[in-house]
Amino acid sequence: MVDQELADLIRPGLTPAQACVLAVASCPGVRDVLIGASSTPHWREEADAAAQPSLTATKLRERNQISALTSPVTSPSCSSTVVV
């Protein structure tokens, strides 16, 4: 799970849900990201994140290393589904 601290490391100003969507959308070989949300505003928020410039390969590696070192964090704001 992504908390606000990790979201800010991915890209400052994003919510945890947006950071998740952007990280997936930035992965090499991923052409489409199917997002689901409980409301229209949440869907727009995630769609806006997917439309942002991709993360660099260095930033993706950094995010993966941090994620591997941290224990899961429960975040109620990251309730959206990301399917690859």
C-alpha positions in Angstrom: 0.0 0.0 0.0 1.1 3.6 -0.6 0.9 6.2 2.1 1.2 9.9 1.6 5.0 9.9 2.3 5.6 7.4 -0.5 3.2 9.2 -2.8 5.3 12.4 -2.3 8.5 10.5 -3.2 6.9 9.3 -6.4 5.7 12.8 -7.3 5.1 15.6 -4.8 1.5 16.7 -4.7 -0.1 13.5 -5.8 -2.5 11.5 -3.6 -1.6 7.9 -2.8 -4.2 6.7 -5.4 -2.7 9.0 -8.1 0.8 7.9 -7.3 -0.3 4.3 -7.7 -1.8 5.0 -11.1 1.1 7.0 -12.3 3.6 4.3 -11.2 1.8 1.6 -13.1 1.2 3.8 -16.2 5.0 4.6 -16.2 6.1 1.0 -16.4 7.8 0.0 -19.7 5.5 -2.0 -21.9 2.3 -0.8 -20.3 0.1 0.9 -22.9 -3.2 1.0 -21.1 -4.3 1.2 -17.5 -7.8 0.2 -16.4 -8.9 2.4 -13.5 -11.9 2.0 -11.3 -13.3 4.4 -8.7 -16.3 4.7 -6.5 -17.2 8.2 -7.8 -16.8 10.4 -10.8 -14.4 12.8 -9.0 -12.2 9.9 -7.9 -12.1 8.6 -11.5 -11.2 12.0 -12.9 -8.4 12.3 -10.2 -6.9 9.0 -11.4 -7.3 9.7 -15.1 -5.5 13.0 -14.5 -2.6 11.1 -12.8 -2.4 8.6 -15.8 -2.2 11.6 -18.2 0.9 13.1 -16.4 4.4 12.7 -17.9 5.8 9.2 -17.1 8.2 8.6 -14.3 11.8 8.2 -15.3 13.4 4.7 -15.2 15.5 6.0 -12.3 12.4 7.2 -10.4 10.7 3.8 -11.0 13.7 1.9 -9.7 13.8 4.2 -6.6 10.1 3.6 -6.0 10.5 -0.2 -6.3 13.5 -0.2 -3.9 11.5 1.9 -1.3 8.4 -0.3 -1.7 10.5 -3.4 -1.1 11.9 -2.0 2.1 8.7 -0.8 3.7 6.1 -2.9 5.3 2.5 -2.6 4.0 0.6 0.5 5.2 -3.1 0.7 5.3 -4.4 3.7 3.5 -8.1 4.4 3.2 -7.4 6.9 0.4 -5.9 4.2 -1.9 -9.1 2.2 -2.3 -9.1 2.3 -6.1 -8.3 -0.7 -8.2 -5.4 -0.7 -10.7 -5.3 -3.5 -13.2 -2.5 -4.2 -15.5 
